[in-house]
Amino acid sequence: MIISVDHGNKSIKTPNLLFTSGLIVSDNQSGIKSDSIYWEGKYYTLTESRISYMRDKTEDERFFVLTLFAIAYELERKGIREMENPIDITLLVGLPPAHYGQLHGRFEQYFFRKREVIDFLFSDRCYSIRFNRVVSYSQALAAAVTRFGDLKNHAVSYIIDVGGFTVDVLKLRHGRPDLEVMESFEQGVITLYNSITSQCNSQFDRLLEDSDIDEVIRGEPTILPGEIQMLIRTAANQFLNEFYNFIRERGIDVKSSKCVFAGGGSILLRNLIERSGKVGYPIFIDNIHANAIGYEILYRRPAKKSQVEISRQCSL
């Protein structure tokens, strides 16, 4: 069985599901009914409070447990409750392009675990799984392949994947990677959240959650007073302006280049990007699941040197 998981710093995505990259760990089961996993003597439940940024997600077991949640949800979605024998899983994952060369081997082994059987309880149901293969790909490229039919018509374009903590930028020629530009910057929307939270605490003695900030940026109903809303909008626009200048220093002019925006950060900031008028040819991949979907596309097309090998070359 193939299961594709995009391990974002802000959220975990499969082709069908989305939940925050946050966990509560306990020695005892909570008295409140909620989805939980019991594994190796600990109980884990999901929370909207995300894990602090980890460049190397193999430092502890939290992202492994988040992956068990993703797998359990996908198994339930497919109608698989419990099976007598371990379920063999081919796990597809991804890393920022600039981190791939250093981290992909460690990331794959973190899940593979010598094909050992992993037993866990998910909401009182027993699951037994085994990773028979783990394959990693480049984020950003994976999102781009979901729109390859459109991007192949552009001689040059840039895929800009704005995630939780990283922004991945990859140059494309007719929809295929050009290694001239392949970078990952630690300037994702979590840095924006942290800046806004700090300013709001300092100026108004108010502590905000990410969801409070999201409501204002998206123009959704909010109970926040006008001065805080103004602070959030001003900070978001400043964040984008600094980002445009940052990538211009690296030879990418967003006014004259075809920029393909992907990732949850791009979806969040889309209205601000469009209204700014500073991006000449913005194209948006609106599906927040695009990387996870792209991993499957890359895995299922092993012909010709194809996208699998192209992905690995682009990441090395």
Residue, then its C-alpha position, 0 to 999 in steps of 0.5 A: m500500500i502506498i501512503s504519501v505524507d508531506h511533513g510540514n513544520k505547520s501541518i501534516k498533509t496526505p493527498n486527502l487529509l490535513f492536520t496540525s504538526g502538534l502532539i501532546v505526550s502522556d503516560n496515561q490516557s486522557g479522560i476526554k474522548s479524542d483520536s489518540i495513538y498508544w505506542e511504546g508505552k506512551y499516549y499521543t494526541l493531536t493538538e493545534s499547538r505546532i511543534s517548534y521548528m526542526r530542521d532535522k525532523t529525525e531528532d526525536e520520535r514526534f514526526f514519526v508518531l505524526t506519521l502514524f496518525a497520517i497512516a491510521y487516518e488513511l487506513e480508516r479512510k480506505g476502510i481498513r480497520e484491523m488485519e491479522n498480518p502486518i500491512d506493508i506500506t510504501l511511504l513517500v515523503g519529501l524534504p526542502p530541495a536545499h536540505y535534501g542532499q544532507l538529510h534524505g538518507r537519515f529521513e528515509q531510515y528514520f521511517f524504514r527501521k529495518r522493516e521492523v513491525i510497528d504495532f500501535l493502538f489508534s483509538d482502541r483499534c490495534y494496527s500492525i504495519r511495516f515499511n517495506r520501502v521509503v522514498s523521499y522527493s524534493q518539495a516544490l518540485a513535487a508540487a510543480v508536477t501536479r501542474f506540469g501540463d501548464l508549466k511545460n508551456h513556459a520557457v522559464s518559471y519559478i516554483i515558490d513553495v511558501g511553507g511553515f518555516t521554509v520557502d523553497v525556490l526552484k527554477l523550471r524550464h518548460g516545467r522541468p528543474d533547472l539546477e541554476v536556482m534551487e534554494s531553501f530559505e528559513q523565511g516561511v509563515i511561522t517567522l511571520y507568526n512569531s513576529i506578529t505575536s511578539q509585536c502584539n504582546s509588546q504593544f497591546d499585551r495580547l497573546l495571539e494564536d496562529s489561527d487568530i492571525d490567519e483570520v485577519i489575513r484571510g479577511e474572515p470574521t474576527i473578534l480582534p480590535g481594529e488596531i491589532q488587525m491593522l498591525i497584522r495586515t501591516a506586518a504581513n505586507q512587510f513580510l512579503n516586501e522583504f521576501y520580494n527583495f530577498i529573492r531579487e538579491r538572488g537574481i529573481d525579479v518577481k515583476s518580470s518572472k512567471c512565479v508559481f506559488a505553492g504551499g500553505g503560506s502561499i494560499l494564506l497570503r494569496n490575496l495580499i500577493e495579488r493585490s500588491g501588484k508587485v508580482g507580474y505573472p503569479i500562478f497559484i497552486d491552490n491545493i495544500h495537498a499538492n506536495a503529497i499528491g506530487y510524491e505519488i505522481l513522481y513515484r508512479r512514473p519511473a519511465k525514461k529517467s523520468q520524474v523520480e530520477i529528475s527529482r533526485q538530481c534536482s535535490l543533490 
